[in-house]
Amino acid sequence: MKKYFFISSLMYFLCGLSLISSATAQHNHAHAQGAVNVDVKAQCTDPSLRCAKAAMPYFSDDGSLWVVWSAAGAISVARSSDLGKHFDDRIEIARHDAFLDTGPDARPQIVGDRQGNMTIAYSFFRDKNWNAQINISTSSNKGRSFTAPRSISTDPTSQRFPALGVNQQGRLFAVWIDKRDVAAATAAGVKRSGASIAFAWSEDGGQTFQDERLVRDQSCECCRIGLALTGQGMPAILYRAIFEGGVRDHASQMFMEPQAEGPVRRVAVDDWKTDSCPHHGPSLAVSAHDTLHAAWFTQGDERAGLFYARSTDAGEHYSKPREIGNPDRQPGRPYLYAHGHQVWLVWKEFDGKKVTVWEQRSNDDGASWNTPAQVAEAVGYTDHPILISNGSRVFLSWFTAANGYRLMELSR
């Protein structure tokens, strides 16, 4: 069990190291290519999409595909009008070189609203003690230009792993891992592990955020947060919490009002007691009637591997966890998408030579699932699989060093 976690973590760590490069002077705009073939053995050292460490997609209202990515110490974004086959010149949002946060669960985020406002979020390290800052860059002209990055938070301690969502009313919600409480405890001479979960809202397309506050005072400090919006436009979040005894199991919270988060609900008693950083966050989707769909990785004493569960009562109760994937092939990096009563789930597996992406689908709100199907494979470095929809079609968004960026339709 512990050996599985060590090998999996080492694999992602070594893959990440292969893309770290020294600082080089670059122009603000350079050509970004999609679906390009590269030598997986060669070290990729430029900030173009072909050298991406992590890539995140977004569909704007006009049908354009936008991808934001981290590569060679820079954050860049580019637009495609043909579903990722070709991209316009990249726009460089920021450059932090070796201080850019490129950990296994770190990735830039991008969202937008119907008025053409777009928001990009990412984190970087301010010092060598892993104290980080989340920066926000916005566009009010449909992506033609972006503002200089600025901190999302007024707190000077440390923030990482942002997640963004825009509801039907155009309000922007941001949630992240925050260490202000840990810093305060340390200053008072109290030893405290982990971090907290913080959030804030923006009413102006990400230009400003108001009333940031904590919703959970004990969480894992190095795992991404799952975020989805309910039919009423309220956030639901899923994260690796720290429970009594140092157990790092998953919890969800469902907002009833913008500033009224619901109670902390434990998704499953996996009983993973660890002081280490799993660097392996969960995924969350909300389907019709606000059913919560959760997928996560654990190495607990009660269960180990990749699992799925759902809740039809705002997280008060979850179904019995269902194991995902082949346990002999290190299944991980789950991602969920839901529309109506349909739910899509993808994840990665590794057989020692190649990485494969698997898809499974439910047409009855997660009550039953079809047989898993392999939808992609690659050798060498691979990013996490991401699911995205343009409103009528569902796609797998996946970057690999061997094949570059690919957008593959799943809905049939």
Disulfide bonds with the S-S distance in Angstrom:
Cys44-Cys51 1.80
